[in-house]
């Protein structure tokens, strides 16, 4: 190793071509990476907590907002992690260059002449490798932030649309289906796509100042004002111009699809953890009838975020004289029941209708229970509550069943085994 006095002073300085924003990039990635890693889990908790509060069509619209928001969060989290690793590699190269300013001594690597020639040509000068590492880190940072920003704007748009649709449904009684949203977005994008296609294929042939040119310009200018077009994404425009438009579009589409796939699959896994793992040979709880125990049916074992809103009791082992049965109100199920059987009923009659819809039996015998209006204390969602006297039950296994309303085709009656 050389003495410090024999080294080139320039080896202790950053290359002149170093990206001037490298310090800010490191600061943003270092500070934000931890928040971005926590954001996807927070979004899971929010959507899993909110979706049971809405009927199916609103839950599906909420699902769209969640999908775009989580995809943006995942892109940012992955971007910051990869950027930190690439910046760490760049810093390591700069540091190693300061120690060994002459670069790699290929003659001392112990490789053959052909491999030495190929490797040395591919690597080039050490300063070139440092510059490439610097440029790649900045490009990853810029691309990730740009793509996440696009998804974030889409998320805001869909959220505003969801709020507007909910307001229309609430105040004017006009139901909004998810199909309307899809067609609405398609109709909004179609004029812009058509104008871009016409301009690309026939723009040079148009008469200056003619009607076709004025129409195309008006459409493109209008969409540019609302945020569409390459001028609104300078970083993406530079990447497209230097690396090819088709290549950039393909890369963007691939990243979006991977992010959406990761966001949707993670929620499916949160709903059903058995999907992950080698559990194909384990008996299916839906096929074994009464010989299954679901933690969601017990208040001291259920996961209030990930479990479906199903009837539950306080515990699998009942020690006291009463069994508390709670039947959550599920809008997508119970509102259909009330519309079919108790339309325009007052509150007391509505409660009676819900009681008739959710018949209760104990060990196969009907129970004349009386439901009271209550609340799921841990989720703050409305629920039906009743207390069942179990003082005279023999020790051992028993089962309380809550019938599913006949107008609803779901997972079937809820069977809750418990022990005295």
N, C-alpha and C positions, 0 to 999 in steps of 0.2 A: 504494500500500500504506500502511496506517495505521501510525502510530507505536505503540510498545508501550504508551505511557501512555493512548492513546485506545481501546484494546481493552477488551472486556468481560472481567474477570478469570475469569469462568466458562468462557471459551473455552479456557483453559489447563488445565482440569480434565476428568476423564472424566465422562461423563453419569452422573447418579445411578442410572439404570436399568441401568447396565452389569452384565453377569453377573459375580457375585463370583468365579467360578471361572476367569476368562479367563487368569490367570497360570499356574495349574496346567495348564490345557488346553494352552497353548503349550509349557510345559515337557515335558509327556508327549509331545506330538506331535513336538517338535523332537528329543527324545532317542530315541524309539522308531521314528521313520519309517525311519531307516537300517537298523535291525535287521529291521523288517518287510519292507523291500525285498529283503533278503538271504534271508529265511526261505523264500519259495517255491522258489528255486533249491536250497536245502539239502534241502527236502522231495523235490524231483525226484531229487536224487542218492541220497537214502536209499531211496526206493521202487524206483528203477531198479537199485540195488545189491542190495536184499533180495529182490525178486520172483523172480529166477532160483533162489533157494535153496529155494523151496517148490513143491509140486505145484499144479496149476491152481486147485483150489478154495480153497486157502489164499492163493494170489496174488490171487484175486478179493476175498477178505475184506480183505486188506491194501490192495487198491485202494480199498475203501470208506473205510478209515481215512485213507488219503492224500487222497481226494477231499474229505472234510469238513475235514481239517486245513488243506489248501491253500486251500480256499474261505475259511476263517476268516482265514488269513494275508493273502490278497488283499484281503478286506474291510477289515482293519485297515490295510494299506499304503495303499490308496486313500483310506480315511477320513482318515488322518493327513496325506496330501499335500493333499487338498481342504481339510481344516481349516486347515492352515498357510496356504494361499492365501487362504481366506476371512478368517482372522484378519489377514493382511497387508493385505487390502483394508480391513478395519475400522480398522486402525491408520492406514492412509493417509487415510481419511475423517476420523478424529479429528485427525490432524495438519493436514490442509487446513482443517478447521473452526477450528483455532487461528490459522491465518494469515488466513483470510477469515471472521470470525465472523458477518458478515451473510449468508453463504450465496451462492447463485448470483445474479448480476445478469442476469436474463433479458433486460433491455432491451439488453444489449450483446452478445448472442449472434448477432445478425443473422438471426433466424428470424422468420417471420410471426406475426401475432397469434393465429391458431388453433392453430398448433403450440406457441406459447409458453404458451397457456392449458392445452392438453392436457398438455404436459410438466411444467409447474409443479404441476398438480393431482396427477399421478402421483407426482412426487417428494416433494411436501409440504415440510415443514421439514427443514433439514439434520440436526437432532437426531433426527428420525424415521428418516431414512436410516441414520444411525449405529446407532440402536437395532435396526433391522431386520437390518443386517449383523451386529451382535453376536448377536442371537437365532438367526439362521440358522447361524452358525458353531458355537454351542453345540448346536443341534439335530443338526447333521451329526455332531459329535463323539459325542454321546450315542447316536444311532441306530447308528452304525458299531460302537461298543464293545458295545452291547447285542446286536446281531445276531452279531458275532464271538464273543461269550461263549456265545450259544446253540449255535452250531456247534461251539465248543470243548467244551462239555459233551456234545454228541452224539458228538464224536470220542472223548472219554474212554469213553463208554458202549460204543461199537462196539469200541474197543481192548480193553476188559475182556472183552467178549463173545468177541472173537477169541482172547484168551489162554485163556479158559475152554474154548472149543471145541477149541483145540489141545491143551489138557491132557486133555480127555476122549478125543480121538482117540488121543493118545499112550499113555495109561494103560489105556483100556478098549477101544480099537480100534473106536469108534463113529464112522463118518465123518460130518462136518458139512458140509452143502452151503450155498451162499449163499442158496438158496431158503428154507432153514430160518430164516435170519436175517431175511429180508424178511417172512415170515409171522409170525415172532415179534414183530417191531416192530409189524406191523399188529394183531396180537391185543392187544398192550399198549396201543395207542392207541385201539382201537375202543370199550372201555367208557367212556373219558373223553369221546370225541366223542359217543357216544350220550347220556350223562348231560347234557352241555352242550345238546344239541338238545332233550331232554325238558324241561330246566329253562327254556330260552328260550321254548318254545312252550306249556308246560303248567304252569310253576312257579307262576303266580298262581292257578291253579285247584285246586292240590293242597290237600288238607285238612291244616291244621297238625298236625304230630305223627303223621300217617298213615304207613302203610308205604311208599307211593311216595316221599313226601318224605324219609323216613329213608334209603331206599336211595340216592336221588340225592345227598343230603348226604354219605353215607358215601363214595360213589365220588369226589365232588368233593374232599372233605377228604383222602382218601387220596392222590389224585394231587397235590394241593397240597403235601403233605408231602414228596414226592419231587422237587419243583421245577417242576411244571407249574402253570399258572394265571397270571393277570395280576399277582397280589400278589407273585409272585417276580420280576417285571420292572417295577418302578415307573416307570422311564423310558419303557418301551414302553406302559405303561398310560396315562401322561399324554399321550403322543403320540396314542394311539387315542381318548382321550376328547375331545381338543381338535381333532383333525383328521379324525375319522371312523374308525370301526372298519374298514369295508370298504376305505377308502382306505389305511389303514395296513397291512392284511393284503396288499392288492395290491402295495404298495410293498415290503413285506418279501419276498413271494414273488418279485417281479421281481429284487430284489437277490440273493437266494439263487440263482436260476436263472442269472443272469449270472455269478456267482462260480463256480458249478459248471461252467458251460460254459467259462469261461476256464481253470479248473484242468484239466479233462479235455483240452481242445484243446492246451494247452501241453505236456502229456505226450505226446500223439500226435505233436506236432511234434518233440519231443525224440527220439522213437523213429524218426521218418522225416522228416528235414529237407526232403526233396524235395517234401513236400506243400505247402510255402510257396514260391511263385514261379511264373514262367511257363515250366514245364518240360514241358508237355504233349507237345511235339514231340520231346523227347529220347528216344532208344531206352530201352526198359525192360530192365534188366539180366536179368530173369527170362526174357525172350524171345530174347536173343541167345546163349544157351547158354554155350559156353566163352569167348566174347569179352567177358568182364566181369571186372573186378578190384574186389573188395570190401575196403576198408581194414580191416574187422573180422577178416579172415583173416591179418593181419600184426601181430605183437606191437609193432613199433615205430611202427605207424600207427593202431591201434585205439583207440577211446574206451571205456575199461573201464566207464563208467557208462551210456552211452547205447546202445552196441552190444549186440546179442543174443549170448548165449554160444554161439559157433560154433567149430569147429576152427580153429586158427591155427598159423602157423609164425613163425620169428623175424623174417623180413624178405622182401621181394619179390625181393631179390638175395642169393643165397647165396654167400658168399665162402669159408667154411671147408669142411672135408670132410664135415660132417654137417648134415642138416636136422632140426631138432627139431620134431616134430609133437605138439601138445597138443590133446586132445579133452575139453572140459569135461563134467563129469557134470551132466546136466539132470534133476532129479528127476521132472518131469512126463513126460518121455520115457523115461528109462532105468529108472525104477522099474516102469513098466508092462512093459517088456521082461523084467526080472528076475522079476516076478510070473508072467509067462506061460511063461518057459522055464527059470528056475532058482529056483523057490520052495524055501525052506528049505535053500538051499545054503550051504556054508561060504565063507569069504572068498576062498580060492584058486579055487574053482569059480566063484564070482560074477565074479571077474576074467576068467576064461576065457570066461564067457558074454558079458561086455561086449566082449571082444576079437572074438568071433565076430559080434556085432551090428554092430560098427563096422569093417567090412572096408576095408582100405587098398589102393590101387593107384597105380602111378606110370606116367604116360604110357600108360594103358590096360592095363597088365600088373599082375596081383595081386602084392602084396608079402607075404611071410611075416613080418610084423613081430610083435614081442612087446611088448605094452603093460606098463608099470609103473605102480603106483599113485603118483600125484604130486599136484601142487597148482598152480593158477594163482597164480603168485607175486604178481601185482598185485591180485587180488581176494580171495585167501585162500579160494578155493572148490576142492573136490576136482576132480581131472582125471586123465585117462589120458595118459601121456607115453611117447613112443618116439623113438629116434634112427634116421634113415635115412641110409645111406651113399650120398653123391652124388659121390664122387671120380671115378667113371668116366663121369659124364654129360657129354655134349658141350655146348659153349657154346651158349647160346640159351634159348629158351622151353621150359619143361616144366610138367607139371601133376600134382599129387598129389590124389587123390580119396578122400574118406572117405564110405563108403556110409551112408545113413540106414537104420536098422533097419526091416525089413519090417512090423513091428507098429505102426509110428508113421507117421501121415500128416501130415507137416509140409512144410517148404519144399523137400525133396528132398535129393539127395546134395550134399555140400560139395565144390566144385571150387576148388582153390587154385593158380593159376598162379604160377610163380616163374622166375627167370632165373639162369643160371650165368655 
